[in-house]
Amino acid sequence: MNLSYEWQVGWRYLRAGRGVRGNRFVSFIAAVAMLGIALGVAALIVVLSVMNGFQREVRERMLGVVAHVEIVERHELSLPKADELAEALRKQPGVLGVAPFLAMPAMLGRGEKLRGALVRGIDPVREAEVLPLARELRDTVLKRLEPGSRRIVLGAELARELAVSEGGSVTLVQPGATASAAPRFTAYTVVGTFDSGHHEYDSSLALVHLQDAATQFGLPGPAGLQVRLADLDAAPQAAADLAAVLGSHVEVRDWTRSNRIWFESVRLQKRMMALILTLIVAVAAFNLVSTLVMTVTDKRSDIAILRTLGASPRSVMGIFMAQGAASGLVGTAGGVALGLGVALNIDVIVPALERLLGTRFLDRSIYLIDRMPSDPRVGDVLPIAAISLALAFVATLYPSWRASRLAPAEALRHD
């Protein structure tokens, strides 16, 4: 008896029953078990791929508007010696660009419409060194931001809510410094809009020239510096190193801390979805137990004959383990193929379903993006396949052990 013999018999048992009435139900149950494994594996791959894609899309669009690292004064509204610090940072290895900025909350109004906004003062030239969105807009709308011109660039959604277009004007309402102070009203001309693809920023961000922002809010200079790194994944460590060098009076934030709650929630959701769908795969895999039990019952006489011909209990156990492992292998392979097929073509499948059902699955104002992304990763697919195969193997142990304990005389007595 060798391994090839056990695998051959196990594979034959897996395919048997098509021509025998008594075995058709066993074959049907085996097919259902393999289909369950395949669907569970496919669902797990698709869900994790979509969550990966969602996280990637939001991160990329977020980093189009948010710098890798931000440095701000902790106790003051402006950063002293910002120009000197910027020059020192530009000389550091791994730093691609540094730009000053000033960001203050305010209200923007037009007619009877009034919206809250984050007004960010920027240097259009330096900003392009740090943010991809600014690099795209450098030679168009950002070029129109000139010091002292009181010009403003609005997020596309914010402009839509205010019902204003290029060439129109909005009123910037600056709250008073104290409760008794009157708010300050300043008219700005809209010279363009931007669409970052991230609803939160498109609906709340307004850009003005840094000098205009400093004048508007009565500050002597920029509130902080934005830094772009060659490796965005190194931002947490770079921020920690800068914080240690610059001292406690300066706050250094990396992009993961700026949106920490969102990233943590996505990470937690991904783990929970993976756990839940893994349990579905486990249920499907343990359907192999009933399949093998029925096969063992159906093959009692075959087992007895094999034992009388010299097959050892270990060999008999190997036959049924091979059958169960083959079922798990076929189901897992089918699930991986189906899952990757759906994940790689989800940009075609989802729009087709939306047209068919007459609805939209993603509301941009809620989910930040308006299309279903997908990012299947080897680091997810391989563990899914390994877990599925392991669960299928575990499910074969007890039925296979019971088959190996079958007494030949007892099995042949009733035949």
Stockholm file with secondary structure:
# STOCKHOLM 1.0

chainA/1-415         MNLSYEWQVGWRYLRAGRGVRGNRFVSFIAAVAMLGIALGVAALIVVLSVMNGFQREVRERMLGVVAHVEIVERHELSLPKADELAEALRKQPGVLGVAPFLAMPAMLGRGEKLRGALVRGIDPVREAEVLPLARELRDTVLKRLEPGSRRIVLGAELARELAVSEGGSVTLVQPGATASAAPRFTAYTVVGTFDSGHHEYDSSLALVHLQDAATQFGLPGPAGLQVRLADLDAAPQAAADLAAVLGSHVEVRDWTRSNRIWFESVRLQKRMMALILTLIVAVAAFNLVSTLVMTVTDKRSDIAILRTLGASPRSVMGIFMAQGAASGLVGTAGGVALGLGVALNIDVIVPALERLLGTRFLDRSIYLIDRMPSDPRVGDVLPIAAISLALAFVATLYPSWRASRLAPAEALRHD
#=GR chainA/1-415 SS CCHHHHHHHHHHHHHTTSSCHHHHHHHHHHHHHHHHHHHHHHHHHHHHHHHHHHHHHHHHHHHTTSCSEEEEESSSSSCTTHHHHHHHHHTSTTEEEEEEEEEEEEEEEETTEEEEEEEEEECHHHHHHHCHHHHHHTTTTGGGCCTTSCEEEEEHHHHHHHTCCTTCEEEEEECCSSTTSCCEEEEEEEEEEECCSCHHHHTTEEEEEHHHHHHHHTCSSCSEEEEEESCGGGHHHHHHHHHHHHCTTEEEEEHHHHTHHHHHHHHHHHHHHHHHHHHHHHHHHHHHHHHHHHHHHHTHHHHHHHHHTTCCHHHHHHHHHHHHHHHHHHHHHHHHHHHHHHHHTHHHHHHHHHHHHTCCSCCHHHHSCSSCCCCCCHHHHHHHHHHHHHHHHHHHHHHHHHHHTCCHHHHHTTC
#=GC SS_cons         CCHHHHHHHHHHHHHTTSSCHHHHHHHHHHHHHHHHHHHHHHHHHHHHHHHHHHHHHHHHHHHTTSCSEEEEESSSSSCTTHHHHHHHHHTSTTEEEEEEEEEEEEEEEETTEEEEEEEEEECHHHHHHHCHHHHHHTTTTGGGCCTTSCEEEEEHHHHHHHTCCTTCEEEEEECCSSTTSCCEEEEEEEEEEECCSCHHHHTTEEEEEHHHHHHHHTCSSCSEEEEEESCGGGHHHHHHHHHHHHCTTEEEEEHHHHTHHHHHHHHHHHHHHHHHHHHHHHHHHHHHHHHHHHHHHHTHHHHHHHHHTTCCHHHHHHHHHHHHHHHHHHHHHHHHHHHHHHHHTHHHHHHHHHHHHTCCSCCHHHHSCSSCCCCCCHHHHHHHHHHHHHHHHHHHHHHHHHHHTCCHHHHHTTC
//
